[in-house]
Amino acid sequence: MPHFCTCDDHDCPLNPNNPKNFAAGRGCDRCIQKNIALGEIPSCIFNALGPTEGWDDWSVEGFARFVALHPRDEETRRLCHQKAAAFDQAHSGHPGNQAD
């Protein structure tokens, strides 16, 4: 099963769906590390909001503009909130989520 990554640049050496990375079981860490170092937002976050064809500003500021151009409707926001709550509930007993 392919990684959930929505970036379609499978030739990127950091893409989890690049055959070399997928075979090695590499996830998103290297891509996120690169984006943090460059002050950018991973394209998967843009892809979750709308089409990125022709978009070329992956900076934090560019993301702010992209969000303004692709607002989510109330139903989408409600569904996202439900999914987040279900995720939190499912993982509330995970040892990493315990308060010290």
C-alpha positions in Angstrom: 0.0 0.0 0.0 1.5 3.4 -0.9 2.3 6.0 1.7 -0.5 8.6 2.3 1.7 11.4 1.0 -0.3 13.6 -1.5 2.8 15.0 -3.2 2.8 13.7 -6.8 6.6 14.4 -7.4 7.6 10.7 -7.0 11.1 11.5 -8.3 11.8 13.7 -5.3 14.5 12.1 -3.2 12.4 13.0 -0.1 9.0 11.8 -1.2 7.8 8.8 0.8 6.3 7.4 -2.4 9.6 7.5 -4.3 10.2 3.8 -5.0 13.6 4.0 -3.2 12.1 5.6 -0.1 9.0 3.4 -0.1 11.1 0.2 -0.3 13.2 1.5 2.6 10.1 2.3 4.7 11.0 6.0 4.9 8.2 8.3 5.9 7.8 12.1 5.8 10.6 13.0 8.3 13.2 14.0 5.7 10.7 16.1 3.7 9.5 17.9 6.8 13.1 18.5 8.0 13.9 20.1 4.6 10.8 22.3 4.7 11.5 23.5 8.2 15.1 24.3 7.3 13.9 26.4 4.3 11.0 28.1 6.1 8.5 26.3 3.8 5.3 24.3 4.2 5.2 20.7 2.8 3.1 20.5 -0.4 0.8 17.9 1.2 -0.6 20.6 3.5 -1.3 22.8 0.4 -2.8 19.8 -1.4 -5.3 19.3 1.5 -6.8 22.7 0.8 -7.0 23.0 -2.9 -5.3 22.5 -6.3 -1.7 23.6 -6.4 -1.2 23.7 -10.2 0.8 26.8 -11.0 1.5 27.6 -7.4 5.2 28.2 -6.8 5.4 29.9 -3.3 5.8 27.2 -0.7 6.9 29.6 2.0 5.0 30.2 5.2 3.9 33.5 3.8 2.8 31.8 0.6 0.8 29.3 2.6 -1.0 32.1 4.3 -1.9 33.6 0.9 -2.9 30.1 -0.3 -5.2 29.6 2.7 -6.9 32.9 2.0 -7.5 31.9 -1.6 -8.9 28.4 -0.6 -11.2 28.9 2.4 -12.9 25.7 3.7 -16.7 25.8 4.0 -18.4 25.2 7.3 -19.2 21.6 6.5 -15.6 20.8 5.7 -14.5 22.5 8.9 -17.1 20.5 10.9 -15.9 17.2 9.3 -12.3 18.0 10.1 -13.2 18.8 13.7 -15.0 15.5 14.0 -12.0 13.6 12.5 -9.6 15.4 14.9 -11.8 14.6 17.9 -12.0 10.9 16.8 -8.2 10.8 16.3 -7.6 12.3 19.8 -10.1 9.9 21.3 -8.5 6.9 19.6 -5.0 7.9 20.8 -5.8 9.3 24.2 -4.5 6.1 25.9 -1.2 6.1 23.9 1.8 6.2 26.3 3.2 9.3 24.5 0.1 11.2 25.3 0.3 10.8 29.1 0.9 13.9 31.2 4.0 13.8 33.4 
